[in-house]
Amino acid sequence: SQTIHQWPATLVQPVGSPLSLECTVEGTSNPNLYWYRQAAGRGLQLLFYSVGIGQISSEVPQNLSASRPQDRQFILSSKKLLLSDSGFYLCAWSWTGREYLFFGSGTQLSVL
Amino acid sequence: GIQVEQSPPDLILQEGANSTLRCNFSDSVNNLQWFHQNPWGQLINLFYIPSGTKQNGRLSATTVATERYSLLYISSSQTTDSGVYFCAVGTDKLIFGTGTRLQVFP
């Protein structure tokens, strides 16, 4: 069966520090991969998605970047965190983008 | 881009009550899913339903693609149904609505 791993669960970082969040999927190959952010409140905002190694689509211009160095690995990064980067970050995968979307357990990021 | 609106934003029920959640979207889509986010933040798939009707236990969903809306029905609600319900729509990527926060009291 397929599983998605996301870590860490919580992270507290000072303003101006770098960020690296990692997500890996097991049990499937060539998945579509996604990073979402959920700010305080409810809505999920799509940040990046990838349909293959090295292929990244950015949905919202911001202080973040994403990379896909391996088929089942998706990394969210920042060189210098801002206060506004705080939020709940969720990684997700699907087989084709037109089927079920499966989420990881999320990372609660607090930038102080 | 696609706009997704969910209603009501908040819903408070007593155990055993039934409810209907609505999702309206602004453009044609070939992917529509309903999710439940539990109090610990985990998002769980409920339905993949770009059109038609599906049922799973006490939950059912109907999507009328030509009229650009979907409904999620919860019958005989339980306290474990509490959380936020999201509708997400799109083609190759999913855009989420702002959710309906459901609280079920014993």
Boltz contact constraints between the chains, C-beta under 6 A:
constraints:
  - contact:
      token1: [A, 42]
      token2: [B, 84]
      max_distance: 6.0
  - contact:
      token1: [A, 42]
      token2: [B, 98]
      max_distance: 6.0
  - contact:
      token1: [A, 42]
      token2: [B, 99]
      max_distance: 6.0
  - contact:
      token1: [A, 43]
      token2: [B, 98]
      max_distance: 6.0
  - contact:
      token1: [A, 44]
      token2: [B, 96]
      max_distance: 6.0
  - contact:
      token1: [A, 46]
      token2: [B, 93]
      max_distance: 6.0
  - contact:
      token1: [A, 49]
      token2: [B, 93]
      max_distance: 6.0
  - contact:
      token1: [A, 97]
      token2: [B, 92]
      max_distance: 6.0
  - contact:
      token1: [A, 98]
      token2: [B, 31]
      max_distance: 6.0
  - contact:
      token1: [A, 100]
      token2: [B, 45]
      max_distance: 6.0
  - contact:
      token1: [A, 100]
      token2: [B, 48]
      max_distance: 6.0
  - contact:
      token1: [A, 101]
      token2: [B, 94]
      max_distance: 6.0
  - contact:
      token1: [A, 103]
      token2: [B, 43]
      max_distance: 6.0
  - contact:
      token1: [A, 105]
      token2: [B, 42]
      max_distance: 6.0
  - contact:
      token1: [A, 106]
      token2: [B, 41]
      max_distance: 6.0
